[in-house]
Amino acid sequence: MVNLQESMKKFEVEDGNELDYFEVKYGESAPKIMVVSEIWGLTKFIKSFSRRVAMEGYNVIAPDLYSRKEDKSIFTEENIMDAMRPMWSLPPEKRRDPEAMNEVIKKLSPTGKKIFEYVSQKREIMEKRMISDLGHLYEADMNSHKKKGIVGFCMGGGLAFQLSTEKHFDASVIFYGASPRNMEDMAKIKGGVFGIYAGEDSGINATIPQVMEKVVNHKINFEMKMYPGTYHAFFNDTGMSYNREASEDAWERVKYFYRRNLNE
Amino acid sequence: MSELKNDEEGIFDGCFYVWVDVTKKYMSKKDGKFNDYERIKD
């Protein structure tokens, strides 16, 4: 019987704030894996996935990137959903049309408007802040570990992919995440990367050809699995596009990938 | 990390719009009710 210990902890970030992270401990000498969440934050899914990973013999940490005091009441799942709902009426090609967008913004709640600020004019600040926060958690809690891994989903996948170009990870798993913005950064990746993609996820998948080009050019230890017929977030068993068959297959592959890159 | 160009999607905004499409696709069938995700309260 595996005796896991879990708790909520805090780590300090660049602006002096303290953020929360969920930790599941397997044992002192076990490799450490960081789990980076979808846009919804530190959800039940992320916590339960962290436990699943820990059960395989890893120490796991999952940061709550929305745990600054001023963010906690804004970036709830309900508020994020409320900010998305009015966007349904806007065709994707109109998302960069200021006039059309203004009409939608009028329909947003006050918190929805705040969230939308981070989707629009503050999007770069948000992205850099998240990368910086993850980097601080890495330095505070992972750097001294001999073997290190990361896994991220959607937004967390993009963040994990970017962070793997900046910090040393022996194994990075990217679930339907954006590719690094500067593809040349991929040359700095030291460990293995496993990219998992949904077949019906055209936005995320658009940059895969450039990723493959860099993989070949820089001889990166990269593996990829595409699941035809699945949709974005197919792995999330609490979500709307969950696909049991693909999810179970991906999980087996993730475990094997980590065993090879973190345990051998 | 390079600066975001105006016509370029970043990680946060790109993911937001991916989810706008996902939630539109699935939740419109559920009368737009929010019942699939529950924020951890602790």
Interface residues (C-beta under 8 A of the other chain):
Chain A: M8 E38 I39 W40 G41 L42 T43 K44 K47 T76 E77 E78 I80 M81 D82 A83 M84 R85 M87 W88 P92 R95 R96 Y118 V119 S120 R123 E124 M126 E127 K128 M130 I131 C154 M155 G158 L159 Q162 E166 G177 A178 R181 N182 D185 D201 G203 I204 Y231 H232 A233 T238 G239 M240 S241
Chain B: M1 S2 E3 L4 D7 E8 E9 G10 I11 F12 D13 G14 C15 F16 Y17 V18 W19 V20 D21 V22 T23 K24 K25 Y26 M27 S28 G32 F34 D36 Y37 E38 R39 I40 D42
